Amino acid sequence: MLNLFDKSEIRLFDAFVADYTNIPGSGKGVIISDTPFDDIEYFHFKIEPQGGIRHLAVNIEDYPAFKKGIQNCEAMFAAQDAPDGQRNWVLFLELKYCGENKIEDYGPKAISQMDAVRTKLAGLHLIDKEKHIVHFNYCSPNNYLLEPFDGFKETQSATLSRVEEDGVIFHARNMLIATDASTIIEADIEI
């Protein structure tokens, strides 16, 4: 994957992801940062223990040739060093900044965007379910009080099929935590 995403970096710490694309006059798109943003809501990928998990952080927008012909998600993270016998995680991230009433409408599109990137990488033999645990995360950073974003869910049978056939684990959170190179968990939310 490093050869394909040669402008991306191996990281050791938390990542913060925001998409400025629809903010008038920003002149920015998707940004992956080491620090939280102070002018926009964002997704937080927490790495535990701090500095212990090497992972590739890919801003898909930086690769126009790769995304040509597919609907793509904003970012992908891929663990590099799972212990022997364990699979590395790969996290696909789709952000939707929208009104509360649109969260559910964007769910199917978010799934198809993440799946298009996953499918292309599988076709290039860069990921497979024997070596990787695939996670899809759809979040709406400006609607953080509404998580989990239930609109992300497909029908129960479609979700079960995707889990069984492709090994995909679904999330709908503004923060996920990597506990090691083979495990991603959801953060507790306050009620």
C-alpha positions in Angstrom: 0.0 0.0 0.0 2.9 2.3 0.7 3.9 2.2 -3.0 0.4 3.2 -4.2 -0.1 5.9 -1.6 3.4 7.3 -1.7 2.5 10.8 -0.6 1.0 9.4 2.6 2.8 9.0 5.9 3.2 6.3 8.5 2.0 7.8 11.8 2.4 6.8 15.4 -0.2 9.1 17.1 -3.8 10.3 17.0 -5.3 11.6 13.8 -7.9 14.3 13.4 -9.8 14.5 10.1 -11.9 17.3 8.8 -13.4 18.2 5.4 -13.5 21.9 4.4 -14.7 21.2 0.9 -18.2 22.8 1.4 -17.1 25.8 3.4 -17.3 28.8 1.2 -13.9 30.6 0.8 -11.9 28.0 2.7 -9.9 26.9 -0.3 -9.3 23.6 1.6 -10.5 20.1 1.2 -9.9 17.1 3.4 -7.2 17.5 6.0 -5.6 14.9 8.3 -3.9 16.6 11.2 -1.9 15.7 14.3 -3.9 18.2 16.4 -7.6 19.0 16.8 -9.1 21.7 14.6 -10.4 24.9 16.2 -12.6 26.1 13.3 -14.5 23.0 12.3 -15.9 19.8 13.8 -13.8 16.7 13.0 -13.4 12.9 13.4 -10.8 11.8 16.0 -8.9 8.5 15.6 -7.4 7.8 18.9 -4.3 5.6 19.1 -3.7 3.6 22.3 -1.2 3.3 23.8 -0.1 6.7 22.6 2.6 6.2 20.0 2.4 2.4 19.9 0.7 1.6 16.6 2.3 2.4 13.3 -0.4 3.1 10.7 -0.6 4.5 7.2 -2.8 7.6 7.0 -4.2 8.2 3.5 -6.1 11.3 2.4 -7.8 9.7 -0.7 -8.3 13.2 -2.2 -4.5 13.4 -2.7 -4.7 10.6 -5.3 -6.8 11.6 -8.3 -5.6 8.7 -10.4 -6.7 6.2 -7.8 -10.1 7.6 -7.2 -10.8 8.1 -10.9 -14.0 6.2 -11.9 -15.2 5.5 -8.3 -17.1 7.3 -5.7 -14.5 7.6 -2.9 -14.4 8.1 0.8 -12.3 10.8 2.4 -9.6 8.8 4.2 -8.2 5.4 5.0 -6.0 4.3 7.9 -4.1 0.9 7.7 -2.2 -0.6 10.7 1.3 -1.9 9.8 2.4 -4.2 12.6 -0.1 -6.7 13.9 1.4 -9.4 16.0 2.1 -12.8 14.3 -1.0 -14.6 13.4 -3.3 -11.6 13.8 -4.8 -9.4 11.0 -4.1 -5.7 10.6 -7.0 -3.4 10.7 -7.9 -1.1 7.8 -10.3 1.8 8.6 -12.3 3.6 5.8 -13.7 6.9 6.8 -16.6 8.9 5.3 -17.5 12.3 6.7 -20.8 14.0 6.0 -21.4 17.6 7.2 -25.1 18.0 6.9 -28.3 18.9 8.6 -29.7 16.5 11.2 -32.5 15.5 8.8 -30.0 14.4 6.1 -27.9 12.0 8.2 -30.0 9.0 7.3 -30.2 9.9 3.6 -26.4 9.9 3.3 -26.0 6.5 4.9 -26.3 4.3 1.8 -24.0 6.7 -0.2 -21.4 6.6 2.6 -21.4 2.8 2.5 -21.0 2.7 -1.3 -18.1 5.3 -1.2 -16.2 3.3 1.4 -16.9 0.0 -0.3 -15.7 1.4 -3.7 -12.3 2.1 -2.2 -12.2 -1.2 -0.4 -13.2 -3.1 -3.6 -10.5 -1.3 -5.6 -7.8 -2.1 -3.1 -9.0 -5.7 -2.9 -8.8 -5.8 -6.7 -5.2 -4.6 -6.6 -4.5 -7.4 -4.0 -3.6 -4.8 -1.3 -6.2 -5.9 1.2 -8.0 -9.1 1.8 -10.1 -10.6 4.6 -7.4 -13.2 5.4 -4.9 -10.5 6.3 -7.0 -7.5 7.2 -10.0 -6.6 9.4 -11.9 -4.0 7.5 -13.8 -1.2 9.4 -16.2 1.3 7.8 -16.9 4.5 9.7 -19.6 7.0 8.7 -19.7 10.1 10.8 -21.3 13.5 10.8 -19.0 15.7 12.9 -21.3 18.6 13.1 -24.0 16.3 14.5 -22.0 14.8 17.3 -24.9 14.8 19.8 -26.8 12.4 17.6 -24.3 9.5 17.4 -24.3 6.7 16.7 -25.6 7.7 13.3 -28.2 5.0 12.7 -28.8 6.1 9.1 -25.5 4.4 8.3 -27.1 0.9 8.8 -28.2 -1.1 5.8 -31.0 -3.6 6.0 -30.2 -6.3 8.5 -29.7 -8.9 5.8 -27.5 -6.7 3.7 -25.3 -5.9 6.7 -25.1 -9.6 7.7 -24.2 -10.4 4.1 -21.4 -7.8 4.0 -20.0 -8.9 7.3 -20.1 -12.6 6.4 -18.8 -12.2 2.8 -16.4 -9.3 3.1 -15.6 -9.2 6.8 -16.6 -5.6 7.2 -17.3 -4.1 10.7 -19.5 -1.1 10.8 -19.2 2.0 13.0 -21.1 5.3 13.1 -19.0 7.5 15.4 -17.0 10.7 15.6 -14.3 8.9 17.5 -12.8 5.4 17.3 -9.9 4.0 19.3 -7.2 1.6 18.0 -6.1 -0.4 21.0 -3.5 -2.3 18.9 -2.7 -3.1 15.3 -5.6 -5.6 15.1 -8.3 -4.0 17.2 -10.5 -0.9 16.8 -13.2 -0.1 19.3 -15.9 2.5 19.8 -15.5 5.1 22.5 -18.1 5.2 25.2 -20.6 8.0 24.7 -22.2 10.1 27.5 -25.9 9.9 27.8 
